[in-house]
Amino acid sequence: GEEASEFSASVSSSNKGSSIVEDSEVEAKTVRSLIAQLCEQFYRNGWATGTGGGVSIRVGGPSENRPWRVFVAPSGIQKEDMIGDDIFELDMHGKVVVPPKTPNLKQSACTPLWYVVYKHRPTARSVIHTHSMYAQLATLLDRTESTNVLRVTHLEMLKVRLSARSSENLVRDAWI
């Protein structure tokens, strides 16, 4: 935008056009705030209801001559109530570097899948998982239906519970 933000004050451009972060604490605060705002907007749009869905954002990396940092929304919090202090900060090995300030929060169950995406898509900077109303309505189908086939169209993704190994293969095959 036209106006400078808190984040723009902490970032400058290199001669190659990539950003150089001057204050990692301001960057972390800004990314945490962005995730909370995105989750609230997804709730308002009906893309994430209740505690469903989540967001991760990755910053840094070799092109910026600093380690990757991954910010992950917590599980079990109403999306419209999330605040920046609820966000986890992880390294690229999934180790918590900075925990949320609210005690006893858990990382999103999607976190291992996000790391598979980051591993196989080195340029990926964010992974967003939402629960649309249509996907939720599909779960309310009549259980007495005798067919063993459910055909779903016009949805970007279906969430299935798989082992960690099969999840990695599924995500790798879908993204590569």
Backbone bond lengths (Angstrom), bond angles and torsions (degrees), N, CA, C in turn:
res aa  C-N    CA-C-N  psi(-1)  N-CA   C-N-CA  omega(-1)  CA-C   N-CA-C  phi
1 G - - - 1.436 - - 1.509 111.27 -
2 E 1.304 114.83 -178.35 1.459 121.58 -178.14 1.523 112.40 -74.78
3 E 1.327 116.95 -35.08 1.460 120.35 -174.86 1.519 111.14 -90.30
4 A 1.311 116.45 146.82 1.456 121.18 176.49 1.520 109.11 -73.78
5 S 1.317 116.20 141.68 1.454 121.17 177.55 1.526 109.15 -109.79
6 E 1.325 115.01 175.20 1.461 120.21 176.43 1.528 109.89 -60.11
7 F 1.345 116.40 -37.07 1.455 120.49 -179.52 1.526 111.38 -69.44
8 S 1.331 117.57 -41.24 1.463 119.27 -177.57 1.522 111.79 -64.52
9 A 1.310 117.30 -24.73 1.463 120.61 177.64 1.524 111.08 -70.69
10 S 1.334 117.55 -22.52 1.459 120.84 -176.84 1.514 112.86 -98.84
11 V 1.338 117.24 0.58 1.454 121.58 -174.84 1.518 109.21 -127.74
12 S 1.310 116.72 139.41 1.456 120.53 171.99 1.517 107.98 -128.99
13 S 1.305 118.10 165.99 1.459 121.51 -179.07 1.519 110.29 -98.03
14 S 1.318 114.53 140.55 1.458 119.04 174.29 1.522 108.13 -85.14
15 N 1.323 116.30 174.30 1.458 119.26 178.62 1.519 112.23 -70.25
16 K 1.331 118.39 -9.79 1.462 122.24 177.06 1.524 111.16 -97.92
17 G 1.321 118.43 1.81 1.452 121.37 177.95 1.508 114.91 89.45
18 S 1.332 118.54 -7.16 1.458 119.77 178.19 1.527 108.87 -85.65
19 S 1.315 115.51 156.43 1.455 118.32 -177.54 1.519 110.73 -86.95
20 I 1.306 115.19 147.64 1.454 123.08 176.40 1.525 106.21 -118.64
21 V 1.309 116.75 119.04 1.456 120.56 -177.82 1.515 109.21 -81.65
22 E 1.307 115.22 127.91 1.457 120.49 -179.47 1.524 112.16 -95.58
23 D 1.323 117.93 -23.24 1.456 121.52 -178.32 1.523 109.12 -139.98
24 S 1.335 116.72 101.49 1.462 120.62 -175.42 1.528 112.63 -67.08
25 E 1.324 117.69 -27.64 1.468 120.07 178.06 1.527 111.28 -68.73
26 V 1.320 117.24 -40.83 1.465 120.94 177.45 1.523 109.39 -66.88
27 E 1.340 116.38 -40.35 1.466 119.73 177.32 1.523 110.29 -60.38
28 A 1.331 117.98 -45.78 1.461 122.14 -179.31 1.528 110.56 -60.78
29 K 1.313 116.99 -45.91 1.469 121.21 178.96 1.530 110.93 -60.63
30 T 1.310 116.18 -41.14 1.460 121.25 -178.97 1.530 111.10 -67.38
31 V 1.330 117.44 -44.12 1.460 121.08 -179.86 1.532 110.21 -65.62
32 R 1.320 116.85 -42.34 1.471 119.77 177.19 1.525 111.00 -59.33
33 S 1.314 116.21 -44.47 1.462 121.15 178.95 1.525 110.91 -63.19
34 L 1.319 116.92 -41.43 1.460 121.39 179.60 1.526 111.04 -61.41
35 I 1.322 117.54 -44.06 1.465 120.58 179.15 1.524 110.32 -61.13
36 A 1.318 117.19 -45.72 1.470 120.05 179.05 1.528 110.73 -61.07
37 Q 1.325 117.39 -42.23 1.469 121.14 179.30 1.522 111.27 -65.80
38 L 1.331 117.41 -41.00 1.461 120.39 177.56 1.518 111.18 -61.83
39 C 1.329 116.54 -45.30 1.468 120.03 179.87 1.528 110.76 -61.14
40 E 1.316 117.31 -42.00 1.468 120.33 178.16 1.525 110.49 -63.50
41 Q 1.336 117.42 -41.98 1.463 120.46 179.49 1.529 111.23 -66.77
42 F 1.325 117.63 -38.80 1.461 120.53 177.02 1.523 110.09 -61.95
43 Y 1.328 117.23 -39.34 1.460 120.93 176.29 1.533 110.10 -61.62
44 R 1.323 116.24 -48.27 1.468 120.43 -179.23 1.529 112.24 -61.45
45 N 1.336 116.10 -33.68 1.461 120.44 178.99 1.528 112.84 -80.23
46 G 1.335 117.11 -8.29 1.458 120.63 -178.04 1.522 113.39 81.53
47 W 1.326 117.33 13.49 1.459 121.19 -179.36 1.523 112.13 -86.25
48 A 1.307 117.54 -23.00 1.460 122.79 179.02 1.516 106.86 -138.82
49 T 1.309 116.04 117.05 1.460 119.82 -178.67 1.517 109.84 -108.49
50 G 1.314 115.78 143.83 1.459 120.25 178.52 1.509 111.47 57.99
51 T 1.337 115.25 -122.80 1.465 120.08 -178.12 1.522 112.43 -100.64
52 G 1.333 117.90 3.48 1.466 121.88 -176.45 1.521 113.07 -75.92
53 G 1.321 115.41 149.75 1.462 121.36 177.39 1.515 111.03 87.83
54 G 1.326 115.03 175.30 1.455 119.33 179.06 1.516 111.84 179.09
55 V 1.331 114.62 173.53 1.458 121.98 -176.08 1.519 109.21 -139.80
56 S 1.334 115.47 142.33 1.457 120.39 167.85 1.521 107.52 -133.25
57 I 1.315 115.68 145.36 1.464 122.28 177.30 1.517 107.92 -131.89
58 R 1.342 115.27 134.83 1.463 121.15 179.95 1.528 108.81 -113.37
59 V 1.323 116.52 133.88 1.467 121.74 178.46 1.525 108.56 -127.57
60 G 1.321 115.25 164.92 1.460 120.72 177.54 1.509 111.84 85.07
61 G 1.328 115.28 -150.16 1.446 121.50 178.17 1.517 113.47 109.66
62 P 1.325 115.82 172.59 1.469 121.36 -175.87 1.527 113.65 -57.14
63 S 1.328 117.82 -36.22 1.467 118.83 -178.36 1.527 111.91 -65.35
64 E 1.337 116.42 -19.94 1.462 121.12 177.78 1.527 111.45 -106.57
65 N 1.340 116.30 7.82 1.454 122.60 177.90 1.533 112.48 55.99
66 R 1.323 115.01 43.22 1.469 120.92 176.01 1.521 108.42 -154.58
67 P 1.326 117.52 160.86 1.470 119.33 -177.37 1.528 111.82 -69.21
68 W 1.334 114.24 154.13 1.461 119.56 172.40 1.522 109.13 -65.13
69 R 1.326 116.29 146.45 1.466 123.15 170.05 1.518 105.76 -130.85
70 V 1.330 116.83 133.55 1.457 121.97 -177.95 1.522 108.43 -118.60
71 F 1.324 115.69 126.35 1.461 122.31 179.62 1.527 107.50 -106.31
72 V 1.344 115.99 128.38 1.452 121.80 -170.83 1.529 110.35 -128.21
73 A 1.326 115.54 130.46 1.465 120.41 175.13 1.528 109.68 -67.76
74 P 1.315 117.65 147.25 1.459 120.82 179.40 1.524 111.66 -79.23
75 S 1.303 115.13 164.05 1.456 122.63 175.36 1.526 109.06 -94.19
76 G 1.305 115.91 151.86 1.457 120.21 171.96 1.514 116.30 81.89
77 I 1.322 117.96 11.74 1.466 120.97 177.77 1.520 108.57 -113.98
78 Q 1.326 116.00 135.22 1.462 120.35 175.46 1.522 107.94 -56.63
79 K 1.309 117.01 129.98 1.465 120.79 -175.74 1.528 112.12 -59.17
80 E 1.320 117.29 -36.00 1.458 119.97 -178.18 1.528 112.92 -75.08
81 D 1.323 117.38 -11.33 1.465 121.77 -178.31 1.524 113.46 -105.80
82 M 1.312 117.95 -3.02 1.458 121.60 -175.76 1.533 110.53 -67.86
83 I 1.331 115.47 142.74 1.465 121.17 174.79 1.531 108.15 -123.39
84 G 1.314 116.40 161.96 1.457 120.98 -177.93 1.518 113.93 -57.12
85 D 1.324 116.98 -33.21 1.465 120.51 -179.41 1.530 112.72 -69.39
86 D 1.360 117.73 -9.13 1.464 121.85 178.61 1.532 112.72 -84.35
87 I 1.311 118.03 -6.70 1.466 122.54 -171.78 1.525 111.58 -85.54
88 F 1.333 115.96 138.36 1.463 122.79 174.71 1.524 109.57 -83.86
89 E 1.338 116.56 145.19 1.464 121.39 169.31 1.529 106.93 -116.01
90 L 1.338 115.75 124.91 1.456 122.28 -175.98 1.522 110.46 -122.65
91 D 1.339 115.83 160.96 1.461 119.07 170.10 1.534 107.44 -91.13
92 M 1.329 117.58 -178.26 1.462 120.13 -176.76 1.526 113.20 -74.76
93 H 1.317 117.89 -1.09 1.456 121.43 175.42 1.527 110.72 -102.57
94 G 1.338 116.78 4.03 1.457 121.25 178.43 1.514 114.27 85.47
95 K 1.334 117.74 5.28 1.465 121.32 179.27 1.526 108.72 -79.57
96 V 1.335 116.28 134.75 1.459 120.84 178.75 1.521 108.80 -70.27
97 V 1.330 115.52 121.62 1.464 122.24 178.07 1.527 109.34 -94.24
98 V 1.335 116.06 -44.80 1.459 122.06 176.83 1.527 107.43 -133.51
99 P 1.347 116.75 114.15 1.461 118.77 179.67 1.526 110.82 -77.24
100 P 1.338 116.63 163.92 1.466 118.73 173.96 1.530 109.75 -65.47
101 K 1.327 115.66 155.28 1.472 119.17 178.92 1.520 111.80 -73.05
102 T 1.336 116.95 -29.34 1.463 120.64 177.21 1.527 107.78 -73.97
103 P 1.337 118.47 125.20 1.474 120.18 -177.08 1.530 112.15 -70.88
104 N 1.335 115.18 155.96 1.457 124.46 172.12 1.530 115.23 67.83
105 L 1.313 118.77 18.02 1.461 119.97 175.18 1.523 109.04 -79.21
106 K 1.327 115.71 151.79 1.460 122.03 177.73 1.517 109.07 -116.10
107 Q 1.328 115.27 149.53 1.460 119.87 176.17 1.520 109.72 -67.20
108 S 1.309 115.67 155.68 1.455 120.86 175.52 1.519 110.03 -56.21
109 A 1.326 116.22 142.13 1.461 120.63 176.11 1.527 110.70 -64.44
110 C 1.324 117.33 -16.75 1.470 122.03 179.30 1.524 112.68 -80.78
111 T 1.324 118.42 -9.39 1.463 121.46 -174.61 1.529 113.07 -52.33
112 P 1.341 120.69 -46.40 1.480 118.92 178.82 1.537 112.28 -60.83
113 L 1.317 117.46 -35.70 1.470 119.99 178.20 1.521 111.01 -67.69
114 W 1.333 116.75 -39.70 1.465 119.84 178.20 1.529 110.49 -61.04
115 Y 1.326 116.71 -39.74 1.457 120.30 179.80 1.524 111.53 -66.21
116 V 1.323 117.61 -33.32 1.464 119.97 175.16 1.529 109.57 -63.70
117 V 1.325 116.75 -43.32 1.462 120.08 177.38 1.523 110.02 -60.84
118 Y 1.329 117.15 -48.24 1.465 120.24 -179.64 1.526 111.43 -60.79
119 K 1.335 116.97 -37.11 1.463 121.03 179.62 1.529 111.04 -65.34
120 H 1.320 116.42 -43.13 1.462 120.27 -174.38 1.529 113.78 -92.90
121 R 1.304 117.14 -9.45 1.463 122.41 176.19 1.521 108.26 -129.36
122 P 1.323 117.81 81.17 1.461 121.56 -174.80 1.526 114.51 -57.29
123 T 1.315 118.17 -24.06 1.462 119.83 -179.92 1.520 113.03 -89.70
124 A 1.327 118.07 -6.23 1.473 120.83 179.47 1.517 109.86 -65.62
125 R 1.311 116.81 131.48 1.459 121.97 -179.15 1.519 112.52 -112.00
126 S 1.335 117.69 -12.71 1.455 119.94 -179.70 1.518 109.55 -155.24
127 V 1.325 115.55 146.99 1.456 121.40 172.03 1.522 105.98 -130.40
128 I 1.327 114.84 127.54 1.464 121.53 -177.75 1.518 108.35 -120.25
129 H 1.326 115.96 132.62 1.458 122.29 179.21 1.527 107.61 -124.14
130 T 1.320 117.03 120.49 1.458 120.14 179.58 1.517 110.67 -122.65
131 H 1.304 115.66 162.13 1.459 122.96 175.64 1.516 106.99 -118.01
132 S 1.324 116.61 101.91 1.461 119.37 179.90 1.524 110.15 -74.58
133 M 1.310 116.13 159.71 1.459 120.37 178.02 1.528 110.19 -61.57
134 Y 1.341 117.64 -36.90 1.462 120.09 -179.19 1.526 111.50 -63.76
135 A 1.317 116.87 -40.77 1.463 119.77 177.65 1.519 110.45 -64.49
136 Q 1.313 116.54 -39.11 1.461 120.09 178.71 1.527 111.13 -67.03
137 L 1.335 116.71 -40.77 1.466 120.13 179.64 1.523 111.42 -63.70
138 A 1.331 117.52 -32.35 1.464 120.54 178.81 1.521 111.19 -61.73
139 T 1.327 117.16 -27.43 1.466 119.92 179.80 1.523 112.18 -75.17
140 L 1.322 116.82 -10.97 1.466 120.83 -178.10 1.522 112.69 -96.68
141 L 1.331 117.41 11.68 1.453 120.29 -179.76 1.519 110.89 -60.08
142 D 1.291 115.44 155.34 1.464 123.00 -176.86 1.531 110.97 -61.86
143 R 1.322 117.21 118.66 1.465 121.95 -179.18 1.523 111.94 -69.74
144 T 1.319 117.58 -16.66 1.462 119.86 179.84 1.524 111.75 -84.20
145 E 1.324 117.57 -4.11 1.467 121.31 178.18 1.522 109.02 -58.54
146 S 1.331 117.37 134.59 1.462 120.51 -173.72 1.530 113.89 -89.17
147 T 1.314 118.81 -14.68 1.468 119.58 -179.37 1.525 110.77 -71.04
148 N 1.324 115.58 150.57 1.461 119.19 178.06 1.531 111.31 -104.03
149 V 1.325 117.49 16.84 1.452 122.82 -179.04 1.527 109.68 -125.03
150 L 1.307 115.74 133.80 1.462 121.75 173.36 1.518 106.84 -121.07
151 R 1.306 116.70 116.61 1.469 120.74 178.99 1.522 108.27 -101.08
152 V 1.323 115.46 122.72 1.454 121.52 179.71 1.526 106.95 -122.48
153 T 1.329 116.33 130.51 1.461 120.23 178.65 1.520 109.40 -126.29
154 H 1.301 115.66 165.46 1.465 123.47 175.97 1.524 113.45 63.18
155 L 1.320 117.07 27.07 1.459 121.63 173.53 1.518 107.60 -117.05
156 E 1.308 115.90 141.54 1.457 121.22 -178.12 1.518 111.62 -72.61
157 M 1.340 117.76 -35.83 1.454 120.47 -173.46 1.518 109.76 -154.42
158 L 1.304 116.32 146.55 1.452 121.95 169.64 1.515 107.38 -114.41
159 K 1.322 117.16 136.10 1.461 121.32 -178.65 1.518 108.14 -92.65
160 V 1.318 116.00 128.23 1.455 121.40 176.73 1.516 107.89 -130.11
161 R 1.301 116.35 152.13 1.457 120.76 179.07 1.529 108.28 -94.49
162 L 1.326 115.93 118.66 1.456 122.41 -178.36 1.519 109.29 -130.73
163 S 1.312 115.27 165.53 1.468 118.58 173.16 1.523 108.61 -67.36
164 A 1.324 116.78 162.57 1.468 120.83 -179.20 1.527 110.54 -58.90
165 R 1.311 118.50 -41.92 1.474 122.08 -178.30 1.531 110.08 -65.11
166 S 1.338 117.80 -48.72 1.464 118.99 -178.64 1.522 110.50 -69.52
167 S 1.341 118.51 -29.68 1.463 121.20 175.81 1.513 110.05 -62.98
168 E 1.333 116.62 -44.43 1.463 119.24 -179.79 1.520 110.52 -62.87
169 N 1.331 117.13 -43.29 1.459 119.88 178.76 1.519 111.07 -63.81
170 L 1.325 117.88 -42.95 1.453 122.05 -179.50 1.523 111.00 -62.62
171 V 1.335 116.62 -48.00 1.459 119.85 -178.82 1.516 110.19 -67.63
172 R 1.338 117.74 -42.57 1.457 120.08 178.65 1.517 110.64 -58.56
173 D 1.336 117.23 -46.58 1.467 120.93 -178.65 1.517 111.09 -65.68
174 A 1.328 117.33 -35.43 1.467 120.54 -178.06 1.516 112.10 -74.98
175 W 1.324 118.28 -29.22 1.464 121.06 -173.14 1.516 113.40 -100.62
176 I 1.312 117.44 -17.43 1.469 119.28 -176.32 1.518 110.19 -93.43
